[in-house]
Amino acid sequence: MAQQHPTWSFTTPLRMALEDAGRSITLQYRAAGIRSGWAVVVDGRPAASYPDLCTAQEQALRLARQSPLQEAA
């Protein structure tokens, strides 16, 4: 079985989509003063928020590897 390698693509300068993840996962930058950061959105629902892009990407990739059933547990 070939291993899947998801990649990031910018849909706007403040929004990224994870391609080939098997789920709809996006990162959206939200400017809110000192609470600004990147929201991880999975299948249309906010999953988490992180102040820096690198951490948000790592967590989004982790979520992409989980099945929806594992996430609910």
C-alpha positions as CSV (number, residue, x, y, z in Angstrom):
1,M,0.0,0.0,0.0
2,A,1.4,3.4,-1.0
3,Q,1.9,5.8,1.9
4,Q,-0.2,9.0,1.7
5,H,1.7,12.3,1.9
6,P,-0.7,15.2,2.6
7,T,0.5,18.6,1.5
8,W,-0.5,22.2,2.4
9,S,-1.9,24.7,0.0
10,F,-2.8,28.3,0.6
11,T,-6.3,29.1,-0.4
12,T,-5.9,32.7,0.7
13,P,-2.9,34.3,2.5
14,L,-4.6,33.6,5.9
15,R,-6.1,30.2,5.1
16,M,-4.5,26.8,4.3
17,A,-6.0,23.5,3.3
18,L,-4.5,20.1,3.9
19,E,-4.7,18.2,0.6
20,D,-5.0,14.4,0.4
21,A,-5.8,14.0,4.1
22,G,-9.0,12.0,3.7
23,R,-10.8,14.7,5.7
24,S,-11.5,18.3,5.3
25,I,-8.8,20.1,7.4
26,T,-8.0,23.8,7.2
27,L,-6.0,26.3,9.1
28,Q,-7.4,29.8,9.4
29,Y,-5.6,32.8,10.9
30,R,-7.7,34.8,13.3
31,A,-6.4,38.2,14.3
32,A,-7.5,39.0,17.8
33,G,-4.8,41.1,19.4
34,I,-2.7,39.0,21.8
35,R,-5.1,36.1,21.3
36,S,-4.4,35.9,17.5
37,G,-3.5,32.6,16.1
38,W,-4.3,29.7,13.8
39,A,-7.6,27.8,14.2
40,V,-7.6,24.1,13.1
41,V,-10.9,23.3,11.5
42,V,-11.8,19.7,10.8
43,D,-14.8,18.8,8.7
44,G,-16.2,22.3,9.2
45,R,-15.9,22.3,13.0
46,P,-13.3,24.2,15.0
47,A,-11.0,21.6,16.7
48,A,-8.3,23.8,18.3
49,S,-6.4,27.0,18.2
50,Y,-2.7,27.7,18.4
51,P,-0.6,30.9,18.5
52,D,1.9,29.8,15.9
53,L,1.6,28.2,12.4
54,C,4.1,25.3,13.0
55,T,2.2,24.0,16.0
56,A,-1.1,24.3,14.3
57,Q,0.2,22.4,11.3
58,E,1.7,19.6,13.5
59,Q,-1.6,19.2,15.3
60,A,-3.6,19.2,12.1
61,L,-1.4,16.5,10.7
62,R,-2.0,14.5,13.9
63,L,-5.7,14.9,13.5
64,A,-5.6,13.8,9.8
65,R,-4.0,10.5,10.9
66,Q,-6.8,9.8,13.3
67,S,-10.1,8.4,12.3
68,P,-13.3,10.3,13.4
69,L,-14.0,7.4,15.8
70,Q,-10.6,7.8,17.5
71,E,-11.1,11.5,17.8
72,A,-14.4,11.0,19.7
73,A,-12.9,8.6,22.2
